[in-house]
Amino acid sequence: IVYNHATHALAVTLPEGGTAIVDAPGGTTWNGPVTFNDSITVNGTVAASDDVTADGVSLTGHKHDGVQAGGAQSGAPV
């Protein structure tokens, strides 16, 4: 664990194969942007107070083509 006072950066580096667990029954709070550089598995609900995008497609603002009136399903997001 290294803290760089000049750049105000905290770095935690584990050896090859190292893992980390944070056990916080009351929850954790992260203030600021978060970047993950690999896959994420969520075992529970994901809630977002704003829009969610996947590959540039907005969850709340995307359009569908092939929409028909009645009970038919629309096409994939455009």
VMD Tcl script that builds the backbone (N, CA, C; Angstrom):
set m [mol new atoms 234]
animate dup $m
set s [atomselect $m all]
$s set {name element resname resid chain x y z} {
  {N N ILE 1 A 0.870 -1.170 0.000}
  {CA C ILE 1 A 0.000 0.000 0.000}
  {C C ILE 1 A 0.908 1.221 0.000}
  {N N VAL 2 A 0.695 2.094 -0.983}
  {CA C VAL 2 A 1.538 3.280 -1.121}
  {C C VAL 2 A 0.642 4.496 -1.288}
  {N N TYR 3 A 0.940 5.557 -0.542}
  {CA C TYR 3 A 0.247 6.831 -0.734}
  {C C TYR 3 A 1.255 7.858 -1.204}
  {N N ASN 4 A 1.005 8.476 -2.352}
  {CA C ASN 4 A 1.876 9.500 -2.898}
  {C C ASN 4 A 1.329 10.864 -2.469}
  {N N HIS 5 A 2.024 11.518 -1.557}
  {CA C HIS 5 A 1.559 12.803 -1.032}
  {C C HIS 5 A 1.553 13.894 -2.101}
  {N N ALA 6 A 2.480 13.824 -3.046}
  {CA C ALA 6 A 2.563 14.851 -4.088}
  {C C ALA 6 A 1.363 14.799 -5.028}
  {N N THR 7 A 0.935 13.581 -5.383}
  {CA C THR 7 A -0.175 13.454 -6.335}
  {C C THR 7 A -1.487 13.076 -5.655}
  {N N HIS 8 A -1.450 12.880 -4.337}
  {CA C HIS 8 A -2.632 12.474 -3.566}
  {C C HIS 8 A -3.232 11.187 -4.123}
  {N N ALA 9 A -2.384 10.220 -4.453}
  {CA C ALA 9 A -2.831 8.964 -5.050}
  {C C ALA 9 A -2.505 7.792 -4.129}
  {N N LEU 10 A -3.498 6.943 -3.906}
  {CA C LEU 10 A -3.333 5.737 -3.109}
  {C C LEU 10 A -3.273 4.546 -4.057}
  {N N ALA 11 A -2.277 3.692 -3.899}
  {CA C ALA 11 A -2.138 2.500 -4.740}
  {C C ALA 11 A -2.013 1.274 -3.845}
  {N N VAL 12 A -2.761 0.251 -4.182}
  {CA C VAL 12 A -2.683 -1.034 -3.486}
  {C C VAL 12 A -2.345 -2.068 -4.547}
  {N N THR 13 A -1.223 -2.740 -4.408}
  {CA C THR 13 A -0.796 -3.744 -5.375}
  {C C THR 13 A -0.560 -5.062 -4.656}
  {N N LEU 14 A -1.211 -6.112 -5.143}
  {CA C LEU 14 A -1.049 -7.446 -4.580}
  {C C LEU 14 A -0.175 -8.278 -5.520}
  {N N PRO 15 A 0.482 -9.304 -4.999}
  {CA C PRO 15 A 1.291 -10.153 -5.872}
  {C C PRO 15 A 0.412 -10.949 -6.832}
  {N N GLU 16 A 1.021 -11.528 -7.875}
  {CA C GLU 16 A 0.306 -12.345 -8.855}
  {C C GLU 16 A -0.579 -13.359 -8.143}
  {N N GLY 17 A -1.850 -13.414 -8.533}
  {CA C GLY 17 A -2.789 -14.343 -7.926}
  {C C GLY 17 A -3.435 -13.824 -6.652}
  {N N GLY 18 A -3.040 -12.628 -6.199}
  {CA C GLY 18 A -3.588 -12.057 -4.971}
  {C C GLY 18 A -5.051 -11.691 -5.131}
  {N N THR 19 A -5.806 -11.778 -4.049}
  {CA C THR 19 A -7.211 -11.383 -4.048}
  {C C THR 19 A -7.459 -10.462 -2.867}
  {N N ALA 20 A -8.581 -9.763 -2.887}
  {CA C ALA 20 A -8.935 -8.860 -1.790}
  {C C ALA 20 A -10.433 -8.971 -1.516}
  {N N ILE 21 A -10.789 -8.911 -0.269}
  {CA C ILE 21 A -12.194 -8.910 0.142}
  {C C ILE 21 A -12.395 -7.740 1.097}
  {N N VAL 22 A -13.438 -6.958 0.856}
  {CA C VAL 22 A -13.822 -5.899 1.776}
  {C C VAL 22 A -15.141 -6.346 2.394}
  {N N ASP 23 A -15.132 -6.575 3.683}
  {CA C ASP 23 A -16.327 -7.012 4.396}
  {C C ASP 23 A -16.882 -5.813 5.157}
  {N N ALA 24 A -18.002 -5.270 4.702}
  {CA C ALA 24 A -18.575 -4.079 5.321}
  {C C ALA 24 A -20.088 -4.252 5.406}
  {N N PRO 25 A -20.592 -4.910 6.467}
  {CA C PRO 25 A -22.026 -5.166 6.590}
  {C C PRO 25 A -22.890 -3.913 6.495}
  {N N GLY 26 A -22.352 -2.759 6.851}
  {CA C GLY 26 A -23.106 -1.513 6.773}
  {C C GLY 26 A -23.049 -0.861 5.410}
  {N N GLY 27 A -22.230 -1.407 4.486}
  {CA C GLY 27 A -22.121 -0.855 3.138}
  {C C GLY 27 A -20.840 -0.079 2.938}
  {N N THR 28 A -20.588 0.306 1.704}
  {CA C THR 28 A -19.454 1.153 1.352}
  {C C THR 28 A -19.954 2.298 0.488}
  {N N THR 29 A -19.258 3.404 0.520}
  {CA C THR 29 A -19.592 4.561 -0.301}
  {C C THR 29 A -18.344 4.998 -1.058}
  {N N TRP 30 A -18.482 5.192 -2.351}
  {CA C TRP 30 A -17.391 5.668 -3.203}
  {C C TRP 30 A -17.822 7.017 -3.762}
  {N N ASN 31 A -17.085 8.067 -3.470}
  {CA C ASN 31 A -17.386 9.403 -3.982}
  {C C ASN 31 A -16.398 9.724 -5.092}
  {N N GLY 32 A -16.898 9.839 -6.294}
  {CA C GLY 32 A -16.040 10.116 -7.441}
  {C C GLY 32 A -16.178 9.015 -8.475}
  {N N PRO 33 A -15.652 9.248 -9.660}
  {CA C PRO 33 A -15.750 8.256 -10.736}
  {C C PRO 33 A -15.019 6.970 -10.349}
  {N N VAL 34 A -15.529 5.840 -10.818}
  {CA C VAL 34 A -14.925 4.537 -10.572}
  {C C VAL 34 A -14.711 3.859 -11.922}
  {N N THR 35 A -13.535 3.284 -12.140}
  {CA C THR 35 A -13.225 2.573 -13.371}
  {C C THR 35 A -12.855 1.139 -13.040}
  {N N PHE 36 A -13.469 0.190 -13.732}
  {CA C PHE 36 A -13.113 -1.220 -13.613}
  {C C PHE 36 A -12.494 -1.636 -14.945}
  {N N ASN 37 A -11.359 -2.294 -14.898}
  {CA C ASN 37 A -10.670 -2.691 -16.127}
  {C C ASN 37 A -10.810 -4.177 -16.424}
  {N N ASP 38 A -11.881 -4.776 -15.961}
  {CA C ASP 38 A -12.146 -6.186 -16.235}
  {C C ASP 38 A -13.630 -6.440 -15.999}
  {N N SER 39 A -14.051 -7.672 -16.116}
  {CA C SER 39 A -15.455 -8.034 -15.957}
  {C C SER 39 A -15.914 -7.828 -14.517}
  {N N ILE 40 A -17.219 -7.628 -14.354}
  {CA C ILE 40 A -17.829 -7.448 -13.038}
  {C C ILE 40 A -18.987 -8.437 -12.924}
  {N N THR 41 A -19.068 -9.117 -11.801}
  {CA C THR 41 A -20.197 -9.984 -11.497}
  {C C THR 41 A -20.956 -9.362 -10.335}
  {N N VAL 42 A -22.265 -9.219 -10.480}
  {CA C VAL 42 A -23.096 -8.650 -9.427}
  {C C VAL 42 A -24.031 -9.732 -8.931}
  {N N ASN 43 A -23.985 -10.020 -7.640}
  {CA C ASN 43 A -24.886 -10.991 -7.029}
  {C C ASN 43 A -25.938 -10.223 -6.231}
  {N N GLY 44 A -26.829 -9.571 -6.932}
  {CA C GLY 44 A -27.847 -8.755 -6.286}
  {C C GLY 44 A -28.398 -7.750 -7.276}
  {N N THR 45 A -29.098 -6.782 -6.784}
  {CA C THR 45 A -29.752 -5.770 -7.602}
  {C C THR 45 A -28.794 -4.634 -7.928}
  {N N VAL 46 A -28.897 -4.111 -9.133}
  {CA C VAL 46 A -28.167 -2.911 -9.531}
  {C C VAL 46 A -29.196 -1.803 -9.707}
  {N N ALA 47 A -29.002 -0.689 -9.025}
  {CA C ALA 47 A -29.909 0.458 -9.139}
  {C C ALA 47 A -29.111 1.658 -9.630}
  {N N ALA 48 A -29.684 2.411 -10.532}
  {CA C ALA 48 A -29.027 3.603 -11.064}
  {C C ALA 48 A -29.982 4.778 -10.950}
  {N N SER 49 A -29.487 5.912 -10.463}
  {CA C SER 49 A -30.333 7.097 -10.353}
  {C C SER 49 A -30.300 7.924 -11.636}
  {N N ASP 50 A -29.484 7.513 -12.595}
  {CA C ASP 50 A -29.342 8.214 -13.869}
  {C C ASP 50 A -29.419 7.166 -14.977}
  {N N ASP 51 A -29.177 7.556 -16.198}
  {CA C ASP 51 A -29.231 6.641 -17.333}
  {C C ASP 51 A -28.090 5.624 -17.263}
  {N N VAL 52 A -28.282 4.486 -17.892}
  {CA C VAL 52 A -27.265 3.455 -18.029}
  {C C VAL 52 A -27.038 3.258 -19.520}
  {N N THR 53 A -25.779 3.171 -19.948}
  {CA C THR 53 A -25.484 2.938 -21.357}
  {C C THR 53 A -24.655 1.673 -21.511}
  {N N ALA 54 A -24.900 0.958 -22.590}
  {CA C ALA 54 A -24.123 -0.226 -22.940}
  {C C ALA 54 A -23.754 -0.110 -24.408}
  {N N ASP 55 A -22.475 -0.100 -24.701}
  {CA C ASP 55 A -21.985 0.022 -26.077}
  {C C ASP 55 A -22.611 1.223 -26.783}
  {N N GLY 56 A -22.776 2.324 -26.039}
  {CA C GLY 56 A -23.304 3.557 -26.596}
  {C C GLY 56 A -24.818 3.625 -26.684}
  {N N VAL 57 A -25.535 2.593 -26.222}
  {CA C VAL 57 A -27.000 2.579 -26.287}
  {C C VAL 57 A -27.559 2.936 -24.912}
  {N N SER 58 A -28.376 3.976 -24.864}
  {CA C SER 58 A -28.977 4.450 -23.629}
  {C C SER 58 A -30.121 3.543 -23.201}
  {N N LEU 59 A -30.161 3.177 -21.921}
  {CA C LEU 59 A -31.254 2.362 -21.410}
  {C C LEU 59 A -32.570 3.138 -21.429}
  {N N THR 60 A -32.531 4.418 -21.067}
  {CA C THR 60 A -33.764 5.202 -20.980}
  {C C THR 60 A -34.139 5.923 -22.271}
  {N N GLY 61 A -33.185 6.131 -23.187}
  {CA C GLY 61 A -33.488 6.937 -24.365}
  {C C GLY 61 A -33.360 6.220 -25.688}
  {N N HIS 62 A -33.111 4.902 -25.688}
  {CA C HIS 62 A -32.926 4.217 -26.966}
  {C C HIS 62 A -34.258 4.028 -27.695}
  {N N LYS 63 A -34.168 3.868 -28.990}
  {CA C LYS 63 A -35.337 3.670 -29.851}
  {C C LYS 63 A -35.365 2.221 -30.320}
  {N N HIS 64 A -36.537 1.762 -30.744}
  {CA C HIS 64 A -36.692 0.430 -31.331}
  {C C HIS 64 A -37.237 0.589 -32.743}
  {N N ASP 65 A -36.729 -0.267 -33.639}
  {CA C ASP 65 A -37.316 -0.268 -34.984}
  {C C ASP 65 A -38.310 -1.419 -35.076}
  {N N GLY 66 A -39.094 -1.447 -36.095}
  {CA C GLY 66 A -40.054 -2.527 -36.309}
  {C C GLY 66 A -41.189 -2.543 -35.298}
  {N N VAL 67 A -41.547 -1.391 -34.751}
  {CA C VAL 67 A -42.607 -1.333 -33.742}
  {C C VAL 67 A -43.966 -1.447 -34.421}
  {N N GLN 68 A -44.826 -2.302 -33.869}
  {CA C GLN 68 A -46.175 -2.475 -34.383}
  {C C GLN 68 A -47.159 -2.272 -33.241}
  {N N ALA 69 A -48.349 -1.808 -33.590}
  {CA C ALA 69 A -49.388 -1.655 -32.574}
  {C C ALA 69 A -49.847 -3.039 -32.114}
  {N N GLY 70 A -50.355 -3.120 -30.909}
  {CA C GLY 70 A -50.870 -4.392 -30.396}
  {C C GLY 70 A -49.863 -5.121 -29.542}
  {N N GLY 71 A -49.960 -6.442 -29.491}
  {CA C GLY 71 A -49.145 -7.238 -28.592}
  {C C GLY 71 A -47.810 -7.696 -29.162}
  {N N ALA 72 A -47.463 -7.286 -30.384}
  {CA C ALA 72 A -46.196 -7.731 -30.987}
  {C C ALA 72 A -45.003 -7.110 -30.263}
  {N N GLN 73 A -43.863 -7.797 -30.312}
  {CA C GLN 73 A -42.640 -7.259 -29.725}
  {C C GLN 73 A -41.912 -6.426 -30.749}
  {N N SER 74 A -41.222 -5.379 -30.278}
  {CA C SER 74 A -40.471 -4.517 -31.182}
  {C C SER 74 A -39.137 -5.160 -31.519}
  {N N GLY 75 A -38.438 -4.543 -32.459}
  {CA C GLY 75 A -37.101 -5.015 -32.826}
  {C C GLY 75 A -36.088 -4.595 -31.778}
  {N N ALA 76 A -34.857 -4.932 -32.029}
  {CA C ALA 76 A -33.759 -4.589 -31.120}
  {C C ALA 76 A -33.554 -3.074 -31.084}
  {N N PRO 77 A -32.887 -2.545 -30.028}
  {CA C PRO 77 A -32.613 -1.113 -29.991}
  {C C PRO 77 A -31.827 -0.656 -31.210}
  {N N VAL 78 A -32.107 0.547 -31.664}
  {CA C VAL 78 A -31.428 1.108 -32.840}
  {C C VAL 78 A -30.213 1.873 -32.362}
}
mol reanalyze $m
mol bondsrecalc $m
mol representation Tube
mol addrep $m
